[in-house]
Amino acid sequence: MSWYRDRILPHVIEHAASTGPLMKQRERVVPLASGRVLEVGFGTGLNMAYYDRAKVEKVFALDPFMHLPDLAAERVARSGLDVELVRARAEDIPFDDGTFDTVLMTFTLCSLPDPRTALAEIHRVLKTGGRLVFCEHGLAPEPGVRRWQRALNPGWQCISGGCHLDRDVPTLLKGASFGIEGLHMGHIPTIRIVSWNYWGEAPKAE
């Protein structure tokens, strides 16, 4: 399994995460980031092309596994942004309270081992008035799709690096003291079990 995780899975995730509908979602939300930005789940840098360079001071790219580093480095170089790579888990972010203006997270919450702790850490490192900018797939509104999401979860996690199909994103955000006034949701054109997406801006609530 470690051979699949280390050699095959990064390429599978890169292919799946760079499909047209998911890139359109990134294009919607990444330009909202501004100031000092912490990107949680940097991966291979698929978001780099969508940052607004006029608004961003620096990007801190957090990921516990830097798979396909040459591809990530190429995308960072093309972006023209000041980027610092940080090898760490979202559940244990190595920065002081109130460090960032924006935290960006795209298609990452689904695979975090402990999403509640991770969101609490994100809340902690945001400045007062800071925002979590995000797009995530999650629990669908249709009962039939939910049944499929829950039935397929165990096998799906094995082949996808721990991705959960049915995380309730609004409930997780509210539980971590984020506002959800800027939350949007809807289906995007991809396979039904991952087509229900949540995206927008969640301000830090005290």
PAROPA-274744 format. One record per residue (C-alpha): residue in three letters; x, y, z. Coordinates in steps of 0.25 Angstrom, whole numbers, padded with zeros to 4 digits, always signed. Layout:
# residues N
alaXYZ;...
END
This chain:
# residues 206
met+0000+0000+0000;ser+0012+0010+0003;trp+0016+0007-0012;tyr+0003+0012-0017;arg+0002+0023-0007;asp+0016+0028-0010;arg+0017+0025-0025;ile+0003+0024-0031;leu-0006+0032-0023;pro+0001+0046-0025;his-0001+0045-0040;val-0016+0040-0038;ile-0019+0052-0029;glu-0012+0062-0039;his-0020+0057-0050;ala-0033+0057-0042;ala-0031+0070-0036;ser-0027+0077-0049;thr-0040+0074-0057;gly-0047+0085-0064;pro-0059+0087-0054;leu-0050+0087-0042;met-0040+0097-0048;lys-0053+0106-0051;gln-0056+0105-0036;arg-0041+0109-0033;glu-0042+0121-0042;arg-0055+0125-0035;val-0049+0126-0021;val-0034+0127-0021;pro-0034+0142-0026;leu-0041+0145-0013;ala-0029+0143-0005;ser-0021+0155-0001;gly-0010+0160+0009;arg-0002+0149+0016;val-0008+0136+0011;leu-0007+0122+0017;glu-0011+0111+0006;val-0015+0098+0014;gly-0012+0086+0005;phe-0003+0092-0005;gly-0001+0079-0013;thr+0005+0082-0026;gly+0002+0097-0027;leu-0011+0096-0035;asn-0016+0109-0029;met-0003+0117-0033;ala-0008+0122-0046;tyr-0021+0128-0040;tyr-0015+0137-0029;asp-0017+0152-0031;arg-0002+0157-0030;ala-0007+0171-0028;lys-0014+0167-0015;val-0005+0156-0009;glu+0008+0159+0000;lys+0013+0145+0002;val+0008+0131+0001;phe+0011+0121+0011;ala+0009+0107+0005;leu+0006+0097+0015;asp+0006+0082+0012;pro+0011+0070+0020;phe+0015+0063+0007;met+0022+0070-0004;his+0019+0060-0015;leu+0023+0063-0029;pro+0032+0075-0024;asp+0038+0078-0038;leu+0024+0081-0043;ala+0020+0089-0031;ala+0033+0097-0032;glu+0030+0100-0047;arg+0017+0105-0044;val+0022+0114-0033;ala+0033+0120-0042;arg+0023+0123-0053;ser+0014+0130-0042;gly+0024+0141-0039;leu+0019+0141-0025;asp+0027+0140-0012;val+0024+0126-0007;glu+0030+0119+0005;leu+0028+0104+0006;val+0024+0099+0020;arg+0024+0084+0022;ala+0013+0082+0033;arg-0001+0077+0036;ala-0013+0085+0036;glu-0016+0080+0050;asp-0003+0086+0056;ile+0000+0099+0048;pro+0014+0104+0052;phe+0010+0119+0053;asp+0006+0129+0064;asp-0008+0133+0066;gly-0013+0144+0057;thr-0002+0142+0046;phe-0010+0142+0033;asp-0020+0151+0026;thr-0026+0139+0018;val-0025+0124+0019;leu-0028+0117+0005;met-0033+0103+0005;thr-0037+0096-0008;phe-0042+0081-0008;thr-0034+0079+0004;leu-0044+0078+0016;cys-0049+0064+0010;ser-0036+0057+0013;leu-0032+0063+0026;pro-0031+0053+0037;asp-0037+0062+0048;pro-0044+0073+0041;arg-0050+0080+0054;thr-0036+0081+0059;ala-0031+0086+0046;leu-0042+0097+0045;ala-0039+0101+0060;glu-0024+0103+0056;ile-0028+0111+0044;his-0037+0120+0052;arg-0026+0122+0062;val-0015+0126+0052;leu-0025+0136+0045;lys-0024+0151+0049;thr-0037+0157+0054;gly-0045+0160+0042;gly-0038+0150+0034;arg-0045+0140+0025;leu-0044+0126+0021;val-0046+0125+0006;phe-0050+0111+0001;cys-0056+0101-0009;glu-0059+0087-0005;his-0068+0076-0009;gly-0076+0069+0002;leu-0090+0064+0007;ala-0100+0064-0004;pro-0114+0069-0002;glu-0121+0057-0009;pro-0124+0045+0000;gly-0120+0036-0011;val-0107+0042-0014;arg-0104+0042+0001;arg-0107+0027+0002;trp-0097+0025-0009;gln-0086+0034-0003;arg-0087+0027+0011;ala-0087+0013+0004;leu-0075+0016-0004;asn-0067+0024+0006;pro-0058+0012+0012;gly-0053+0008-0002;trp-0052+0022-0007;gln-0043+0026+0004;cys-0034+0014+0001;ile-0031+0019-0013;ser-0032+0034-0011;gly-0023+0037+0000;gly-0033+0037+0011;cys-0044+0046+0004;his-0057+0046+0010;leu-0069+0047+0001;asp-0079+0052+0011;arg-0073+0063+0020;asp-0084+0073+0024;val-0076+0086+0021;pro-0085+0097+0027;thr-0087+0089+0040;leu-0071+0088+0041;leu-0069+0103+0038;lys-0080+0107+0049;gly-0074+0098+0059;ala-0061+0104+0057;ser-0067+0118+0059;phe-0066+0123+0045;gly-0078+0131+0039;ile-0084+0125+0026;glu-0091+0137+0021;gly-0082+0136+0008;leu-0085+0121+0006;his-0089+0117-0008;met-0093+0103-0012;gly-0098+0095-0024;his-0094+0083-0033;ile-0083+0084-0043;pro-0081+0076-0055;thr-0074+0064-0050;ile-0077+0050-0044;arg-0089+0051-0035;ile-0083+0046-0022;val-0074+0058-0022;ser-0082+0068-0031;trp-0088+0075-0019;asn-0079+0087-0016;tyr-0078+0098-0005;trp-0070+0110-0008;gly-0068+0124-0003;glu-0062+0132+0008;ala-0064+0129+0023;pro-0060+0141+0032;lys-0054+0138+0046;ala-0064+0140+0057;glu-0059+0142+0071;
END
